[in-house]
Amino acid sequence: MAAEMSARPASLEAKDKGTLADSAFRWTAVIAAFAILVILGLIIVSSVWEARPAFSEMGLSFLTSDRWAPSQDSFGTLTMIYGTAVASLIAVVLAVPVSIGIALFISEVAPRRLRTALVFVVDLLAAVPSVVYGLWGVLFVAPSLVPIYDDISDKVEGIPILDSLFGGGGGSGRSFMTAGMILALMITPIITSVTREVIATVPQGEKDAATALGATRWEMIRGAVLPHSFGGIVGAIMLGLGRAMGETIALALTMGAAFQITTELFSSGAAMPATIALEWGESSGTHRSALIGLGVVLFIATIVINSIARGVVTRAEVRMRGAA
């Protein structure tokens, strides 16, 4: 009896400790979640407040004007929005098929030893600092592409659409296309890694069932792997797009700083993050406020893209559950 009485308080004490631990964990999680929201709100509010002078002075023309002339207090950001969008779009168009192909090869085709080596190389590329990509782009890639750009421009001269896209010659090699290529190289490891992890979640039973029904490897990938992985692949692409849009030093080195809107992809341009980095040190007053406003625009664009990606992924997950 005495042993039972001594055991009961011990069990109650252990239960109390467990309750305290659960309560502490719950409150820690709640505080962490709210801290993220508070930090996000502070970033938005403080940035908008600091950009207020430029917004007040320029009004809607801050977004619609293509004239950026700090010496004349003219701060139209359309050229930089355009440059960021074009370079990021080129990067995604180039990187997505390569990334998905690499991920499928690693997951479904490559032997184990080669798979391990490829995963290491992809992870290594993801860890390379962006300044290294930028320096390689401006010192080697851009000069090497000039004769290629010139040759392409000569061959498409006079051809509708192609002339407007690839005409004008190579110039210095620092262009929308060069920047897009470097960005594509930078985001390929990210898209590849995420896509590979998504493909790994495909149930082996579904792949075995497709193979048992006589499907070839490609038919199995097309019918079982890709549909199941669609939502995750879209998320990977949007993650890469967000990285491309926010890249700074590589764009500053490989795109140039020409504030123009042109369809010629071999021409120089300007991007939002690169402009902020290049002009921040010499800015003051409304000029600095306009640069902060550029950051606000970039931040909002990133949120919109992530929201769209979340919607696509959610819709894909619902469709997969319905098919199941």
Secondary structure, DSSP 4 states (H G I P E B T S, - for coil): -HHHHHHHHHHHHHHHHHHHHHHHHHHHHHHHHHHHHHHHHHHHHHHHHHHHHHHHHHTTHHHH---EEGGGTEE--HHHHHHHHHHHHHHHHHHHHHHHHHHHIIIIIS-HHHHHHHHHHHHHHHHS-HHHHHHHIIIIIHHHHHHHHHHHHHHHTT-TTHHHHH-S--TTS-SHHHHHHHHHHHHHHHHHHHHHHHHTTS-HHHHHHHHHTT--HHHHIIIIIHHHHHHHHHHHHHHHHHHHHH--HHHHHHT-------S-TTS----HHHHHHHHGGG--HHHHHHHHHHHHHHHHHHHHHHHHHHHHHHHHHHHHHHH-
